[in-house]
Amino acid sequence: WGMGLYGELGQDDRYDHWLPHEVHELKGVFVTYVACGEHFTLACTGAGTSYSWGRGKFGCLGLGDRQDRLRPESIHALS
C-alpha cells in the first residue's frame, strides 16, 4: 500500500492504494525477501528467482532497459 505512481505496488496500475493488496503475479510463490526503493520494489524467492517492478529510470530494475514495470518481472541476469 502507498504511492503507486510508477507501478511500485505491483498492482498493474499507477494508482495509490490505501490498504494492503496481494501481488497477483507472486501468488503461490514463496517470497523470502522484499526490498523497497523510493519508486521500485524487489523480491527474492526460495527458489532463487529475483523479481523487480516499479520505476525503471537509470535501469534500476535490472531488466536491461529503463522502462517502468507495473507488475513483477523476473530478473534473468540473476538467474
Residue pairs with C-beta under 8 A, 6 or more apart in sequence:
1 9
1 17
1 18
1 19
1 20
1 21
2 8
2 9
2 16
2 17
3 9
3 16
4 11
4 13
4 14
4 15
4 16
4 17
5 14
5 16
5 39
6 14
6 39
6 40
6 54
6 55
6 68
7 13
7 14
7 53
7 54
7 55
7 68
7 69
7 70
7 71
8 36
8 37
8 39
8 40
8 41
8 53
8 54
8 55
9 17
9 21
9 23
9 41
10 23
10 25
10 26
10 41
10 53
10 54
10 70
10 71
10 72
11 17
11 21
11 23
11 70
11 71
12 24
12 70
12 71
13 70
14 70
23 71
23 72
24 71
25 51
25 71
25 72
26 43
26 51
26 72
29 45
29 49
30 45
30 46
30 47
31 43
31 44
31 45
31 46
32 44
32 45
32 46
33 43
33 44
34 41
34 42
34 43
34 44
35 41
35 42
35 43
36 42
37 54
37 60
38 55
39 54
39 55
39 57
40 52
40 53
40 54
40 55
40 56
40 60
40 61
41 52
41 53
41 54
42 50
42 51
42 52
43 50
43 51
43 52
43 72
44 50
44 51
45 51
48 79
49 74
49 79
50 62
50 74
50 75
50 78
50 79
51 72
51 73
51 74
51 75
52 61
52 62
52 63
52 69
52 72
52 73
52 75
53 61
53 69
53 70
53 71
53 72
53 73
54 61
54 68
54 69
55 61
55 68
56 63
56 65
56 66
56 67
56 68
56 69
57 66
58 66
59 65
59 66
61 69
61 73
61 75
62 75
62 77
62 78
63 69
63 73
63 75
63 76
64 77
